[in-house]
Amino acid sequence: MRDAGKNGTARSNSLRELFGEKYDASVPCPWCESEDTRVSNPFGGTVSEMSMQCNQCEATFGWMKWQDKLPGQ
């Protein structure tokens, strides 16, 4: 089995930054409706889902990438 090590962590962080540039502070929290949110993981439970976290109420929620915006637009 291959160990991802530092390269895997660096890759994960760079993907989070890439998606964060587009989606941080733009996806409203479904619980408190704050837009002070951030991408916690660009990959959720499915290919089309992203894991987000609210900085106000600290809730974690899934957001479908195709809702209102498409990646790369």
PyMOL commands that set and color helices and strands:
alter all, ss='L'
color gray80, all
select helices_A, chain A and resi 5-23
alter helices_A, ss='H'
color red, helices_A
select strands_A, chain A and resi 37-41+49-54+60-64
alter strands_A, ss='S'
color yellow, strands_A
deselect
rebuild
show_as cartoon
